[in-house]
Amino acid sequence: MPDTEDVIITYEAEIVRIKLNRPKQLNALNESVRSKIATTLNDLFERPDIRLLVLTGDGPSFCSGADLKTTSYPKVEGSWSVRRNRTSTWQRVLEQLDRIPQVTIASLQGHVVGGGALLATACDFRVISKDVVLRIPELALGIPNVWNGTPLLAREVGLPKARDWVMTTRKVFADELVQCGWAQRCVNTDDLSQQTETLIEELLAVPPAALALTRSMTSALGRAKSGMQLGWADADLQQWALTEDEHKETVERYVQSIRSTP
């Protein structure tokens, strides 16, 4: 597959690897990326022979979140119901990640921001390098944290910690991510690939049926957590927020602040 592909999908026996491949943009998310991930996840529902999904990002950072230059949503004209459906596309990707039969692993380095952080949070395992910096910046952009992201974070790290990360929009470093349980493994940057492969070997050593049953069980337990059913309203919240002048002005200031940071 050519290097110009923004997502590289590789099947290796019992493993599928999804690599975000926009390193110059720090793997920012756009509609093309979403569409390819969603298509792959749909296919995996019918592929019980595939046991593991491994999600990575090329370059120095896993993902910088939504691409603010092109927007991570397709531009769609039409009725409210049509626009509402398109606004919830990334949220449906997270739901797909939660429901596929495969065990999911996110292998992370550098910046893990916004939608990229939620993609990782939707996975079963998170292996991080010590240079990882997580941030949920949506409130700093003048919009609520949607994609069912706040309940998802609360499920993984508890409501007090999720409240802190979302409301303050602060940077969260590797030590805290390990301490609160968001990351199960943390290694030096040079060892990230090897540690990820070690985890893959450990999981593949488990009998397939037992692993698949446990994956289904833990996924169901996760969906039963308080608040996870409330994401149905997120598309409406985001549609409303994206039309506000406050959001547009805040995004401009946010982009300028990033450009001025050495």
C-alpha contacts under 8 A as a table, 3 or more apart, distances in Angstrom:
res1	aa1	res2	aa2	distance
1	M	5	E	7.30
1	M	8	I	7.31
2	P	5	E	5.96
3	D	21	N	7.87
4	T	21	N	7.95
5	E	8	I	6.29
5	E	21	N	6.66
6	D	20	L	6.25
6	D	21	N	4.60
6	D	22	R	5.46
6	D	32	S	7.63
6	D	33	V	6.40
7	V	18	I	6.86
7	V	19	K	5.63
7	V	20	L	4.78
7	V	21	N	5.14
7	V	22	R	7.76
7	V	33	V	6.12
7	V	36	K	6.99
7	V	37	I	7.76
8	I	17	R	7.85
8	I	18	I	5.86
8	I	19	K	5.12
8	I	20	L	6.65
8	I	21	N	6.62
9	I	16	V	7.08
9	I	17	R	5.73
9	I	18	I	4.82
9	I	19	K	6.55
10	T	16	V	5.64
10	T	17	R	5.07
10	T	18	I	6.67
11	Y	14	E	7.65
11	Y	15	I	5.92
11	Y	16	V	4.48
11	Y	17	R	6.41
12	E	15	I	5.08
12	E	16	V	6.12
12	E	17	R	7.89
13	A	16	V	7.99
13	A	50	I	7.18
14	E	49	D	6.22
14	E	50	I	4.34
14	E	51	R	5.25
14	E	52	L	6.54
15	I	50	I	5.60
15	I	51	R	6.04
15	I	52	L	4.87
15	I	53	L	5.91
15	I	54	V	7.41
16	V	50	I	6.95
16	V	52	L	6.38
16	V	53	L	4.96
16	V	54	V	6.35
17	R	53	L	5.80
17	R	54	V	4.74
17	R	55	L	6.04
17	R	56	T	7.67
18	I	37	I	7.62
18	I	53	L	7.40
18	I	54	V	6.16
18	I	55	L	4.93
18	I	56	T	6.34
19	K	55	L	5.91
19	K	56	T	4.73
19	K	57	G	5.17
19	K	58	D	6.65
20	L	23	P	7.96
20	L	27	N	5.81
20	L	33	V	7.67
20	L	55	L	7.92
20	L	56	T	6.27
20	L	57	G	4.47
20	L	58	D	6.05
20	L	62	F	7.66
20	L	63	C	7.87
21	N	27	N	6.12
21	N	57	G	6.31
21	N	58	D	5.35
22	R	25	Q	5.49
22	R	26	L	6.16
22	R	27	N	4.32
22	R	28	A	6.93
22	R	58	D	7.05
23	P	26	L	4.63
23	P	27	N	5.21
23	P	57	G	7.72
23	P	58	D	5.63
23	P	59	G	4.95
23	P	60	P	7.36
23	P	61	S	7.52
24	K	27	N	7.23
24	K	59	G	7.93
25	Q	28	A	5.60
25	Q	64	S	7.80
26	L	59	G	7.23
26	L	60	P	7.45
26	L	61	S	5.75
26	L	62	F	6.97
26	L	63	C	5.56
26	L	64	S	5.49
27	N	57	G	6.64
27	N	58	D	7.35
27	N	61	S	7.41
27	N	62	F	6.59
27	N	63	C	4.78
27	N	64	S	6.25
27	N	65	G	7.73
28	A	63	C	5.70
28	A	64	S	5.18
28	A	65	G	5.23
28	A	66	A	5.36
28	A	67	D	4.83
29	L	33	V	6.08
29	L	34	R	7.11
29	L	63	C	7.60
29	L	64	S	7.79
29	L	65	G	5.87
29	L	66	A	4.57
29	L	67	D	5.29
29	L	72	S	5.68
29	L	115	G	7.61
29	L	116	G	7.67
30	N	33	V	5.43
30	N	34	R	6.33
30	N	66	A	6.44
30	N	67	D	5.83
30	N	70	T	7.01
30	N	71	T	6.21
30	N	72	S	3.81
30	N	73	Y	6.58
31	E	34	R	5.01
31	E	35	S	6.02
31	E	71	T	7.86
31	E	72	S	5.23
31	E	73	Y	5.55
31	E	74	P	5.92
32	S	35	S	5.22
32	S	36	K	6.40
33	V	36	K	5.45
33	V	37	I	6.29
34	R	37	I	5.24
34	R	38	A	5.98
34	R	89	T	7.95
34	R	90	W	6.79
34	R	93	V	7.54
35	S	38	A	5.15
35	S	39	T	6.13
36	K	39	T	5.19
36	K	40	T	6.27
37	I	40	T	5.20
37	I	41	L	6.20
37	I	93	V	7.58
38	A	41	L	5.11
38	A	42	N	6.15
38	A	93	V	5.82
38	A	96	Q	7.65
39	T	42	N	5.16
39	T	43	D	6.36
40	T	43	D	5.13
40	T	44	L	6.32
41	L	44	L	5.04
41	L	45	F	6.81
41	L	93	V	7.93
41	L	96	Q	6.42
41	L	97	L	7.01
41	L	100	I	7.06
42	N	45	F	5.67
42	N	46	E	7.76
42	N	96	Q	7.52
43	D	46	E	5.76
43	D	47	R	6.77
44	L	47	R	4.78
44	L	48	P	7.34
44	L	50	I	7.43
44	L	100	I	6.57
44	L	101	P	7.60
44	L	102	Q	7.69
45	F	48	P	7.25
45	F	100	I	5.47
45	F	101	P	6.52
47	R	50	I	5.63
48	P	51	R	6.68
48	P	101	P	6.84
48	P	102	Q	7.49
50	I	53	L	7.94
50	I	102	Q	6.72
51	R	101	P	7.61
51	R	102	Q	4.90
51	R	103	V	6.38
51	R	204	L	7.72
51	R	208	P	7.43
51	R	212	A	7.70
52	L	102	Q	5.00
52	L	103	V	4.86
52	L	104	T	5.86
52	L	105	I	7.57
52	L	200	I	7.77
53	L	102	Q	6.24
53	L	103	V	6.19
53	L	104	T	4.74
53	L	105	I	6.15
54	V	104	T	6.01
54	V	105	I	4.79
54	V	106	A	5.95
54	V	107	S	7.27
55	L	104	T	7.61
55	L	105	I	6.06
55	L	106	A	4.72
55	L	107	S	6.18
56	T	62	F	6.51
56	T	106	A	6.15
56	T	107	S	5.26
56	T	108	L	6.45
57	G	61	S	6.73
57	G	62	F	4.33
57	G	63	C	6.62
57	G	107	S	7.89
57	G	108	L	7.23
57	G	109	Q	7.99
58	D	61	S	7.10
58	D	62	F	6.69
59	G	62	F	7.35
60	P	109	Q	6.66
60	P	110	G	5.73
60	P	111	H	7.97
61	S	64	S	7.30
61	S	108	L	7.54
61	S	109	Q	5.25
61	S	110	G	4.06
61	S	111	H	4.88
61	S	112	V	7.00
62	F	108	L	5.46
62	F	109	Q	5.40
62	F	110	G	6.14
62	F	111	H	6.02
62	F	112	V	5.80
62	F	116	G	7.42
63	C	111	H	6.09
63	C	112	V	5.21
63	C	113	V	6.19
63	C	116	G	5.07
63	C	117	A	7.67
64	S	67	D	7.87
64	S	111	H	6.00
64	S	112	V	5.95
64	S	113	V	4.85
64	S	114	G	7.03
64	S	115	G	7.97
64	S	116	G	6.43
65	G	112	V	7.37
65	G	113	V	4.93
65	G	114	G	4.67
65	G	115	G	4.70
65	G	116	G	4.87
65	G	117	A	7.45
66	A	71	T	6.60
66	A	72	S	5.39
66	A	114	G	7.06
66	A	115	G	6.14
66	A	116	G	7.73
67	D	70	T	5.76
67	D	71	T	5.24
67	D	72	S	5.73
68	L	71	T	5.09
68	L	72	S	7.46
71	T	74	P	7.48
73	Y	86	R	7.21
73	Y	87	T	6.62
73	Y	89	T	7.86
74	P	86	R	7.29
76	V	82	V	7.85
76	V	83	R	6.40
76	V	86	R	7.57
77	E	82	V	7.92
77	E	83	R	7.07
78	G	82	V	5.87
78	G	83	R	6.45
79	S	82	V	5.22
79	S	83	R	6.32
80	W	83	R	5.19
80	W	84	R	5.87
81	S	84	R	5.00
81	S	85	N	6.11
82	V	85	N	5.22
82	V	86	R	6.44
83	R	86	R	5.20
83	R	87	T	6.21
84	R	87	T	5.17
84	R	88	S	6.61
84	R	235	A	5.76
84	R	236	D	6.57
84	R	239	Q	7.03
85	N	88	S	5.48
85	N	89	T	6.90
85	N	235	A	7.46
86	R	89	T	5.42
87	T	90	W	7.60
87	T	235	A	5.51
87	T	238	Q	7.36
87	T	239	Q	6.95
88	S	91	Q	5.21
88	S	92	R	6.37
88	S	147	W	7.13
88	S	234	D	7.42
88	S	235	A	5.18
89	T	92	R	5.22
89	T	93	V	6.60
90	W	93	V	4.98
90	W	94	L	6.60
90	W	147	W	6.59
91	Q	94	L	5.25
91	Q	95	E	6.42
91	Q	146	V	7.98
91	Q	147	W	4.31
91	Q	148	N	6.69
92	R	95	E	4.89
92	R	96	Q	6.09
93	V	96	Q	4.95
93	V	97	L	6.27
94	L	97	L	5.06
94	L	98	D	6.38
94	L	118	L	7.75
94	L	119	L	6.42
94	L	122	A	6.09
94	L	147	W	7.66
95	E	98	D	5.07
95	E	99	R	6.34
96	Q	99	R	5.17
96	Q	100	I	6.06
97	L	100	I	5.83
97	L	104	T	7.67
97	L	122	A	6.43
97	L	123	C	6.83
98	D	122	A	6.30
98	D	123	C	7.17
98	D	219	S	6.21
99	R	216	S	7.83
99	R	219	S	6.80
101	P	212	A	6.50
101	P	215	R	6.95
101	P	216	S	6.65
102	Q	212	A	7.04
102	Q	215	R	7.31
103	V	123	C	7.95
103	V	124	D	6.48
103	V	212	A	7.60
103	V	215	R	6.18
104	T	123	C	5.07
104	T	124	D	5.17
104	T	125	F	6.39
105	I	123	C	5.77
105	I	124	D	5.98
105	I	125	F	4.67
105	I	126	R	5.89
105	I	127	V	7.50
106	A	120	A	5.54
106	A	123	C	6.27
106	A	124	D	7.96
106	A	125	F	6.15
106	A	126	R	4.84
106	A	127	V	6.26
107	S	126	R	6.01
107	S	127	V	4.88
107	S	128	I	5.98
107	S	192	L	7.36
107	S	193	S	7.79
107	S	196	T	6.55
108	L	112	V	7.41
108	L	126	R	7.27
108	L	127	V	6.15
108	L	128	I	4.73
108	L	129	S	6.44
108	L	132	V	7.05
108	L	192	L	7.92
109	Q	112	V	7.43
109	Q	128	I	5.96
109	Q	129	S	5.27
109	Q	130	K	7.74
109	Q	131	D	6.38
109	Q	132	V	5.12
109	Q	189	T	7.14
109	Q	192	L	7.98
110	G	129	S	7.57
110	G	131	D	5.41
110	G	132	V	4.37
110	G	133	V	6.04
111	H	132	V	5.80
111	H	133	V	5.05
111	H	134	L	6.16
111	H	135	R	7.97
112	V	116	G	5.66
112	V	117	A	5.11
112	V	132	V	6.84
112	V	133	V	5.98
112	V	134	L	4.68
112	V	135	R	6.58
113	V	116	G	5.24
113	V	117	A	5.05
113	V	133	V	7.88
113	V	134	L	5.53
113	V	135	R	4.84
113	V	136	I	5.90
113	V	137	P	7.35
114	G	117	A	5.25
114	G	118	L	6.51
114	G	135	R	6.27
114	G	136	I	4.68
114	G	137	P	6.03
114	G	138	E	6.88
115	G	118	L	4.96
115	G	119	L	6.14
116	G	119	L	5.07
116	G	120	A	6.36
117	A	120	A	5.18
117	A	121	T	6.09
117	A	134	L	6.66
117	A	135	R	7.33
117	A	136	I	7.33
118	L	121	T	4.79
118	L	122	A	6.14
118	L	149	G	6.22
118	L	152	L	7.80
118	L	153	L	7.77
119	L	122	A	5.33
119	L	123	C	6.95
120	A	123	C	5.41
120	A	126	R	6.84
121	T	124	D	7.80
121	T	126	R	7.75
121	T	152	L	7.18
121	T	153	L	6.82
121	T	156	E	7.39
121	T	182	W	7.62
122	A	152	L	7.24
123	C	126	R	7.02
125	F	183	A	7.28
125	F	184	Q	6.53
126	R	182	W	7.23
126	R	183	A	4.97
126	R	184	Q	5.81
126	R	185	R	6.75
127	V	183	A	6.07
127	V	184	Q	6.18
127	V	185	R	4.73
127	V	186	C	5.93
127	V	187	V	7.96
127	V	192	L	7.39
127	V	195	Q	7.58
127	V	196	T	6.50
128	I	132	V	6.51
128	I	174	A	7.52
128	I	183	A	6.62
128	I	185	R	6.21
128	I	186	C	4.85
128	I	187	V	6.51
128	I	192	L	6.85
129	S	132	V	5.77
129	S	174	A	7.51
129	S	186	C	5.46
129	S	187	V	4.95
129	S	188	N	5.35
129	S	189	T	4.78
129	S	191	D	7.81
129	S	192	L	5.86
130	K	174	A	5.53
130	K	175	D	7.80
130	K	186	C	6.27
130	K	187	V	5.89
130	K	188	N	5.53
130	K	189	T	6.31
131	D	173	F	7.64
131	D	174	A	6.79
131	D	188	N	7.94
131	D	189	T	6.94
132	V	173	F	6.19
132	V	174	A	5.61
133	V	171	K	6.21
133	V	172	V	5.57
133	V	173	F	4.84
133	V	174	A	6.60
134	L	171	K	5.80
134	L	172	V	4.98
134	L	173	F	6.45
135	R	165	W	7.26
135	R	169	T	6.25
135	R	170	R	6.13
135	R	171	K	4.95
135	R	172	V	6.15
136	I	139	L	7.96
136	I	145	N	7.85
136	I	165	W	6.49
136	I	166	V	5.68
136	I	169	T	5.34
136	I	170	R	7.40
136	I	171	K	7.99
137	P	140	A	5.27
137	P	141	L	6.56
137	P	166	V	7.35
137	P	169	T	4.93
137	P	170	R	7.69
138	E	141	L	5.03
138	E	142	G	6.58
138	E	143	I	5.51
138	E	144	P	6.04
138	E	145	N	5.49
138	E	166	V	7.74
138	E	169	T	7.40
139	L	142	G	5.01
139	L	143	I	5.23
139	L	144	P	5.67
139	L	145	N	6.76
139	L	166	V	7.27
139	L	167	M	6.84
139	L	169	T	6.79
140	A	143	I	7.52
140	A	169	T	6.61
140	A	250	T	7.33
140	A	254	Y	7.51
141	L	247	H	6.09
141	L	250	T	5.38
141	L	251	V	5.24
141	L	254	Y	6.79
142	G	241	A	7.49
142	G	246	E	6.47
142	G	247	H	4.55
142	G	250	T	6.02
142	G	251	V	7.48
143	I	238	Q	7.03
143	I	241	A	5.54
143	I	242	L	7.19
143	I	247	H	6.44
144	P	237	L	7.32
144	P	238	Q	7.16
144	P	241	A	7.53
145	N	148	N	7.64
145	N	149	G	6.12
145	N	150	T	6.46
145	N	166	V	7.22
146	V	149	G	5.39
146	V	150	T	7.14
146	V	231	G	7.58
146	V	234	D	5.36
146	V	235	A	7.68
146	V	237	L	7.66
146	V	238	Q	6.94
147	W	231	G	6.81
147	W	234	D	6.30
147	W	235	A	7.83
148	N	151	P	5.92
148	N	152	L	6.25
148	N	228	M	7.00
148	N	230	L	7.27
148	N	231	G	4.59
148	N	234	D	6.66
149	G	152	L	4.97
149	G	153	L	6.08
150	T	153	L	5.15
150	T	154	A	6.08
150	T	162	A	6.61
150	T	163	R	7.82
150	T	166	V	7.32
151	P	154	A	4.93
151	P	155	R	6.05
151	P	226	S	7.52
151	P	227	G	5.33
151	P	228	M	5.42
152	L	155	R	5.11
152	L	156	E	6.53
152	L	228	M	6.70
153	L	156	E	5.20
153	L	157	V	6.03
153	L	158	G	7.19
153	L	159	L	7.71
153	L	162	A	5.55
154	A	157	V	5.37
154	A	158	G	4.35
154	A	159	L	4.49
154	A	160	P	7.76
154	A	161	K	7.32
154	A	162	A	5.15
154	A	163	R	7.86
155	R	158	G	5.82
155	R	159	L	7.52
155	R	222	G	6.97
155	R	225	K	6.43
155	R	226	S	7.89
156	E	181	G	7.60
156	E	182	W	6.34
157	V	161	K	6.19
157	V	162	A	6.57
157	V	180	C	6.08
157	V	181	G	6.48
157	V	182	W	6.06
158	G	161	K	5.72
158	G	162	A	6.19
159	L	162	A	4.99
159	L	163	R	5.84
160	P	163	R	5.16
160	P	164	D	6.29
161	K	164	D	5.07
161	K	165	W	6.31
162	A	165	W	5.25
162	A	166	V	6.05
163	R	166	V	5.36
163	R	167	M	5.78
164	D	167	M	5.54
164	D	168	T	5.85
164	D	169	T	7.85
165	W	168	T	5.74
165	W	169	T	5.59
165	W	170	R	6.19
165	W	171	K	7.92
165	W	172	V	7.57
166	V	169	T	5.31
166	V	170	R	7.97
172	V	176	E	6.66
172	V	177	L	7.03
173	F	176	E	5.76
173	F	177	L	6.39
174	A	177	L	4.99
174	A	178	V	6.23
174	A	186	C	7.49
175	D	178	V	5.36
175	D	179	Q	6.12
176	E	179	Q	4.92
176	E	180	C	6.11
177	L	180	C	5.58
177	L	181	G	6.27
177	L	182	W	5.19
177	L	183	A	5.54
178	V	181	G	5.12
178	V	182	W	6.01
178	V	183	A	4.88
178	V	184	Q	6.43
178	V	185	R	7.29
178	V	186	C	7.06
179	Q	182	W	7.80
180	C	183	A	7.86
181	G	184	Q	6.17
183	A	186	C	6.98
185	R	195	Q	8.00
187	V	191	D	6.05
187	V	192	L	6.04
187	V	195	Q	7.39
188	N	191	D	5.30
188	N	192	L	6.50
189	T	192	L	5.37
190	D	193	S	7.39
191	D	194	Q	5.36
191	D	195	Q	6.08
192	L	195	Q	5.24
192	L	196	T	6.13
193	S	196	T	5.14
193	S	197	E	6.28
194	Q	197	E	5.04
194	Q	198	T	6.16
195	Q	198	T	4.94
195	Q	199	L	6.31
196	T	199	L	5.18
196	T	200	I	6.28
197	E	200	I	4.92
197	E	201	E	6.22
198	T	201	E	5.11
198	T	202	E	6.28
199	L	202	E	5.02
199	L	203	L	6.25
200	I	203	L	5.23
200	I	204	L	6.13
201	E	204	L	5.14
201	E	205	A	6.12
202	E	205	A	5.25
202	E	206	V	7.02
203	L	206	V	5.49
203	L	211	L	7.77
204	L	207	P	7.39
204	L	208	P	7.52
206	V	210	A	7.15
206	V	211	L	6.22
207	P	210	A	5.58
207	P	211	L	6.25
208	P	211	L	5.22
208	P	212	A	6.07
209	A	212	A	5.11
209	A	213	L	6.05
210	A	213	L	5.21
210	A	214	T	6.19
211	L	214	T	5.18
211	L	215	R	6.08
212	A	215	R	5.04
212	A	216	S	6.22
213	L	216	S	5.16
213	L	217	M	6.17
214	T	217	M	4.92
214	T	218	T	6.07
215	R	218	T	5.36
215	R	219	S	6.03
216	S	219	S	5.16
216	S	220	A	6.17
217	M	220	A	5.20
217	M	221	L	6.23
218	T	221	L	4.96
218	T	222	G	6.12
219	S	222	G	5.06
219	S	223	R	6.39
220	A	223	R	5.18
220	A	224	A	6.37
221	L	224	A	5.17
221	L	225	K	6.72
222	G	225	K	5.43
223	R	228	M	5.98
223	R	229	Q	7.58
224	A	228	M	6.96
225	K	228	M	5.95
226	S	229	Q	7.52
227	G	230	L	5.47
227	G	231	G	7.93
228	M	231	G	6.53
229	Q	232	W	7.04
230	L	233	A	6.55
230	L	234	D	7.95
231	G	234	D	5.24
232	W	235	A	7.10
233	A	236	D	5.51
233	A	237	L	6.45
234	D	237	L	5.01
234	D	238	Q	6.11
235	A	238	Q	5.20
235	A	239	Q	6.05
236	D	239	Q	5.13
236	D	240	W	6.17
237	L	240	W	5.30
237	L	241	A	6.11
238	Q	241	A	4.96
238	Q	242	L	5.93
239	Q	242	L	5.44
239	Q	243	T	6.71
240	W	243	T	5.63
240	W	244	E	6.97
241	A	244	E	5.50
241	A	247	H	6.70
242	L	247	H	6.31
242	L	248	K	7.47
243	T	247	H	7.48
243	T	248	K	7.87
244	E	247	H	5.45
244	E	248	K	6.72
245	D	248	K	5.07
245	D	249	E	6.11
246	E	249	E	5.31
246	E	250	T	6.02
247	H	250	T	5.06
247	H	251	V	6.11
248	K	251	V	5.27
248	K	252	E	6.48
249	E	252	E	5.25
249	E	253	R	6.47
250	T	253	R	5.14
250	T	254	Y	6.05
251	V	254	Y	4.93
251	V	255	V	6.11
252	E	255	V	5.29
252	E	256	Q	6.21
253	R	256	Q	5.09
253	R	257	S	6.12
254	Y	257	S	5.12
254	Y	258	I	6.38
255	V	258	I	5.16
255	V	259	R	6.32
256	Q	259	R	5.12
256	Q	260	S	6.21
257	S	260	S	5.17
257	S	261	T	6.26
258	I	261	T	5.26
259	R	262	P	7.86
